[in-house]
Amino acid sequence: MANDNGRAVLVLEDGTRFDGVSFGANGEQVGEVCFNSSMTGYQEILTDPSYAGQIVTMTAPQIGNVGVNPEDMESERPWIRGFVVKENARLLSNWRAVESLIAFLNRHGVPAIEGIDTRRLVNHLRENGAQRGVLSTVDFDTASLVAKARAWPGLTGMDLTPEVTCGVAHHWTDGPIAWKSDIWSTAESRSVNRPAAGKRVVALDFGIKRNILRGLVSVGCDLRVLPATATLEEILALQPAGVFLSNGPGDPEAVHHGIGVIRQVLQRDLPVFGICLGHQMLCLALGAKTRKLKFGHRGGNHPVKNLQTGQVEVTSQNHGFVVESDGLPADLEVTHLSLFDGTVEGVRLRSAPVFSVQYHPEASPGPHDAHYLFRQFAELLA
């Protein structure tokens, strides 16, 4: 049920309270409160499965200006538990929009709050770390909401991949979306490029974004997507030339089945490429360790240094956990580092065609500096 212009409140586990106005669905959600510093791309953020279990705060002062459209969906629905903004734009202006942000959130049952001091909230999270919180339009008692926030176990130790993975294996063929439009008229055409099938790649779906799939197809991969529960036998039955490990939500150490299968895949001498959660799980399978960041890396302007070329890439990021730099296996070489805090952003095996990155080379939203990684993977395929 819609609750546009009604009352809403966000309460953190430490008792910090933010009162505002609802512009999403009526109800209540508990989750980890985080923030994203991207100026654009709120629809892609809303529908990125990696945000499952989280209440997302946008640092940009006004959100909703360009509405919502089918092409920018990163999955079939939003996965966030709640949405927090300074101001929601009631007047949308974009030739691709088919509905407003308000309508989209209400249709999918996502509670949202506007009219709060998001700068204060972000500073609080940066100083005190990510916190459990409750966004509610039905309960306004601080003590009650604090108790609900503290009762939620949090993301540490939580495997959310069963919630976001695909139900069945499928063949993905869509490449990057090609746009043709005349801005001076209402005529437009939208087409999807489907490159000719090339080397077969199995993508393990731990919460994969559609733009990652498009990126793999764009470099000629014949892409077969398998659920997170896939076994080594199911992977090998497709006779892949390589294996891709997707992004996803939650604590990488908790995804025991996935780590075990990756460990088995690594014994088959296949090229392997991992992104975000896939990167973390790959490193865990190789004997590295992960830890939770204080408040995570989420945004479209994070500088990363490529240690192999010396170049700096501006990257899109969304992660709350990171691979520990201490105690890495001798065969695992660090290839990329965050210029914000020096954390590991990429690795490769010296003895095998295996590599991964913590950030998102497919962007969506964000810059395309790192799209070369898809080509790098394609070149490894036999």
C-alpha positions in Angstrom: 0.0 0.0 0.0 1.4 3.4 -0.9 2.2 5.9 1.7 3.4 8.9 -0.3 3.7 12.1 1.9 3.0 10.1 5.1 5.3 9.9 8.1 8.5 7.8 8.1 11.3 7.2 10.5 14.8 5.7 10.4 16.3 4.5 13.6 19.8 3.0 14.0 20.9 0.4 16.5 22.7 3.0 18.6 19.5 5.0 19.0 20.2 7.7 16.5 16.9 8.7 14.9 15.9 10.5 11.7 12.3 11.6 11.1 11.2 12.3 7.6 8.5 11.8 5.0 7.6 8.5 3.3 7.6 8.3 -0.5 7.7 4.5 -0.9 5.6 1.6 0.3 3.9 1.5 3.7 5.6 -0.9 6.1 8.8 -1.6 8.0 12.1 -3.1 7.1 15.3 -3.9 9.0 18.7 -4.0 7.4 22.3 -2.7 7.4 22.2 1.0 6.7 24.9 2.0 4.2 25.5 4.9 1.7 26.3 5.2 -1.9 28.2 8.3 -3.3 27.1 7.9 -6.9 25.6 11.0 -8.5 23.5 9.0 -10.9 22.3 5.5 -11.4 19.9 5.0 -8.6 17.8 2.5 -10.5 20.8 0.3 -11.1 21.6 0.5 -7.4 18.1 -0.3 -6.4 18.0 -3.5 -8.6 21.6 -4.7 -7.9 21.2 -8.0 -6.0 24.4 -7.2 -4.1 22.3 -4.7 -2.0 20.1 -7.5 -0.6 19.8 -7.0 3.2 20.7 -3.3 3.1 18.9 0.1 3.6 20.7 2.3 1.0 21.3 6.1 1.5 22.1 8.2 -1.5 24.5 11.1 -0.9 23.4 13.0 -4.0 20.9 15.7 -2.7 18.1 15.0 -5.2 17.1 11.5 -6.5 14.3 10.5 -8.9 14.9 13.1 -11.6 15.0 10.6 -14.5 12.3 8.2 -13.4 12.6 4.5 -14.0 12.8 2.5 -17.3 13.0 -1.2 -18.2 16.5 -1.0 -19.8 18.4 0.1 -16.6 17.1 -2.8 -14.5 20.1 -4.9 -13.2 17.7 -7.7 -12.2 14.0 -8.4 -12.3 13.2 -6.3 -9.1 14.8 -4.1 -6.4 16.6 -6.0 -3.7 17.3 -3.3 -1.2 15.2 -3.3 2.0 14.8 0.4 2.2 15.8 3.7 0.4 16.9 7.0 2.0 17.3 10.3 0.2 17.5 14.0 1.0 14.8 14.9 -1.6 12.8 12.8 -4.1 12.1 14.7 -7.3 8.4 14.6 -8.1 8.9 16.0 -11.6 10.8 13.5 -13.8 12.4 14.4 -17.1 13.9 11.7 -19.3 12.7 10.4 -22.7 13.3 6.8 -21.6 11.3 7.0 -18.4 8.1 4.9 -18.1 7.2 5.5 -14.5 8.3 7.6 -11.5 10.6 6.4 -8.7 7.6 6.7 -6.3 5.5 4.4 -8.4 8.4 2.0 -8.8 9.1 1.7 -5.1 5.4 1.4 -4.2 4.8 -1.3 -6.9 7.7 -3.4 -5.4 6.8 -2.8 -1.8 10.0 -0.9 -0.9 9.7 1.6 2.0 11.5 4.9 1.5 12.2 8.1 3.4 13.0 11.6 2.3 13.5 14.9 4.0 16.2 13.9 6.4 19.7 15.3 6.8 21.6 12.6 4.7 24.9 14.4 5.4 24.5 13.9 9.1 23.5 10.2 8.5 26.5 9.6 6.2 28.9 11.3 8.6 27.5 9.2 11.5 28.1 6.0 9.5 31.6 7.0 8.5 32.5 7.8 12.1 30.7 4.9 13.8 30.6 2.3 11.1 27.8 0.6 9.3 24.9 -0.1 11.6 21.7 -2.1 11.7 18.6 0.0 11.4 14.9 0.0 10.9 13.0 2.1 8.4 9.3 2.3 9.4 6.1 4.0 8.5 4.1 2.1 11.1 6.1 2.1 14.3 7.5 5.4 15.6 8.7 4.4 19.1 12.5 4.7 19.3 13.0 2.0 21.9 10.9 -0.4 20.0 12.8 0.2 16.7 16.2 0.0 18.4 15.2 -3.4 19.9 14.2 -4.6 16.4 17.4 -3.4 14.9 19.5 -5.1 17.5 17.5 -8.3 17.2 18.5 -8.6 13.5 21.7 -10.7 13.2 23.4 -8.4 10.6 25.3 -9.3 7.4 28.3 -10.9 9.1 27.9 -14.7 8.8 24.9 -14.3 6.5 24.7 -16.2 3.2 22.1 -14.3 1.0 23.0 -16.0 -2.3 20.0 -18.4 -2.1 17.7 -15.4 -2.0 19.1 -13.7 -5.2 20.4 -16.5 -7.4 18.5 -17.6 -10.5 16.1 -20.4 -10.1 17.2 -22.5 -13.1 20.1 -22.7 -15.5 19.7 -20.6 -18.6 21.4 -19.4 -21.8 22.0 -15.6 -21.8 22.5 -14.0 -25.2 21.8 -10.3 -24.8 24.7 -8.0 -25.4 25.0 -4.3 -24.7 22.0 -2.2 -25.4 22.3 0.0 -28.6 20.3 3.2 -28.6 19.0 5.1 -31.6 16.9 8.2 -31.0 16.0 11.5 -32.4 15.8 14.0 -29.5 13.7 16.4 -31.7 10.9 13.9 -32.2 9.0 11.2 -30.4 10.4 8.5 -32.7 12.8 6.1 -31.1 14.1 2.6 -31.6 15.8 0.3 -29.1 17.7 -2.7 -30.2 19.8 -5.3 -28.4 23.1 -6.4 -29.9 23.6 -10.2 -29.8 27.1 -11.0 -30.9 27.8 -14.4 -32.5 28.4 -17.1 -30.0 32.0 -17.8 -29.2 33.7 -19.8 -26.4 31.4 -21.2 -23.9 31.5 -19.7 -20.4 29.7 -20.9 -17.3 28.7 -18.0 -15.1 27.9 -18.9 -11.5 25.1 -16.7 -10.3 25.6 -15.5 -6.7 23.5 -12.4 -7.5 24.7 -11.4 -10.9 24.0 -8.0 -12.6 22.6 -8.0 -16.1 25.3 -5.6 -17.3 28.0 -8.1 -16.3 26.3 -10.7 -18.5 26.1 -8.2 -21.3 29.8 -7.4 -20.9 30.7 -11.1 -21.2 28.6 -11.5 -24.3 30.1 -8.3 -25.8 33.5 -10.0 -25.9 32.1 -13.1 -27.6 31.3 -15.5 -24.7 28.6 -18.1 -25.3 27.2 -17.7 -21.8 25.4 -20.3 -19.7 24.2 -19.1 -16.3 24.0 -21.6 -13.4 22.5 -21.1 -10.0 24.7 -20.7 -6.9 23.9 -24.2 -5.9 25.5 -25.7 -9.1 27.9 -28.6 -8.6 31.2 -29.3 -10.3 29.5 -32.0 -12.3 26.9 -29.6 -13.6 29.5 -27.1 -14.6 31.7 -29.6 -16.4 28.7 -31.1 -18.2 28.5 -27.9 -20.2 32.2 -28.3 -21.3 33.1 -24.7 -20.6 36.2 -22.9 -21.8 36.1 -20.8 -18.7 34.2 -20.0 -15.5 32.9 -16.7 -14.3 32.2 -16.0 -10.6 29.6 -13.2 -10.1 29.0 -10.5 -7.6 26.4 -10.9 -4.8 25.3 -9.9 -1.3 26.3 -11.0 2.2 29.3 -12.4 3.9 31.6 -14.3 1.5 32.9 -16.6 4.3 29.3 -17.8 4.8 28.9 -19.1 1.2 30.3 -22.5 2.0 28.9 -24.4 -1.0 30.2 -21.8 -3.5 33.7 -21.7 -2.0 33.9 -25.5 -2.1 32.8 -25.6 -5.8 35.3 -22.9 -6.7 38.1 -24.9 -5.0 37.1 -27.8 -7.2 37.0 -25.7 -10.4 40.5 -24.4 -9.7 41.8 -28.0 -9.9 40.6 -28.2 -13.5 43.0 -25.7 -15.0 40.1 -23.6 -16.5 40.4 -19.8 -16.9 38.5 -18.2 -14.0 37.3 -14.5 -13.7 35.6 -13.2 -10.5 34.0 -9.9 -9.6 33.2 -8.6 -6.1 31.7 -11.5 -4.1 33.2 -13.8 -6.7 36.6 -12.2 -6.1 36.3 -12.7 -2.4 35.1 -16.3 -2.6 37.9 -17.1 -5.1 40.5 -15.7 -2.6 38.9 -17.7 0.2 39.0 -20.9 -1.9 42.8 -20.2 -2.4 43.4 -19.8 1.4 43.1 -16.0 1.8 41.0 -14.4 4.5 38.3 -11.7 4.3 37.1 -9.0 6.8 34.2 -6.6 7.1 35.0 -2.9 6.3 34.0 -0.2 8.7 31.4 1.3 6.4 32.1 -0.2 3.0 33.0 1.1 -0.5 29.9 2.1 -2.5 30.0 4.7 -5.3 31.0 5.4 -8.9 34.2 7.4 -8.3 36.6 5.2 -6.5 40.2 5.4 -7.7 42.0 2.1 -8.1 45.7 1.7 -9.1 46.6 -1.1 -11.6 49.9 -2.3 -10.2 50.8 -4.0 -13.5 50.4 -0.9 -15.7 50.7 1.9 -13.2 47.4 3.4 -14.5 44.7 4.7 -12.2 41.1 3.6 -13.0 38.0 5.4 -11.7 35.7 2.5 -10.7 32.3 1.6 -9.6 32.2 -0.2 -6.3 29.7 -1.9 -3.9 31.1 -4.0 -1.1 31.1 -4.2 2.6 33.8 -7.0 2.9 37.3 -7.1 1.6 40.2 -9.6 1.1 42.9 -9.3 3.8 46.2 -8.2 2.3 48.1 -10.1 5.1 48.7 -13.8 4.8 47.9 -14.1 1.1 49.1 -17.4 -0.5 52.5 -17.1 -2.2 51.0 -17.9 -5.6 48.4 -15.1 -5.4 49.6 -11.7 -6.6 47.9 -8.4 -5.8 47.2 -6.6 -9.1 45.0 -3.6 -8.0 44.9 -1.5 -4.9 42.3 1.1 -3.7 43.8 4.6 -3.6 41.3 5.5 -0.8 42.5 3.1 1.8 45.0 0.7 0.2 42.8 -2.3 0.4 43.1 -5.2 -2.2 41.1 -4.5 -5.3 42.4 -7.2 -7.6 44.5 -10.4 -7.7 45.7 -13.1 -10.1 47.3 -16.5 -9.8 50.9 -16.6 -11.0 50.6 -20.2 -12.1 47.2 -20.3 -13.7 44.8 -18.2 -15.9 42.8 -17.0 -12.8 42.1 -13.5 -11.8 39.5 -11.3 -10.0 38.7 -7.8 -9.0 36.8 -6.3 -6.1 35.3 -3.5 -8.1 32.7 -3.5 -10.9 34.2 -3.2 -14.4 30.7 -3.4 -16.0 29.9 -0.2 -14.2 26.1 0.5 -14.5 26.3 3.0 -12.9 29.8 4.3 -13.2 32.8 4.8 -15.5 33.9 2.3 -18.0 37.7 2.5 -17.3 37.9 -1.2 -16.4 35.9 -2.8 -19.2 39.2 -4.1 -20.6 39.0 -6.9 -18.0 36.2 -8.6 -20.0 38.5 -8.7 -23.0 41.4 -10.0 -20.8 39.2 -12.9 -19.7 38.1 -13.6 -23.3 41.7 -13.8 -24.4 42.4 -16.5 -21.8 39.7 -18.8 -23.2 41.1 -21.8 -25.2 
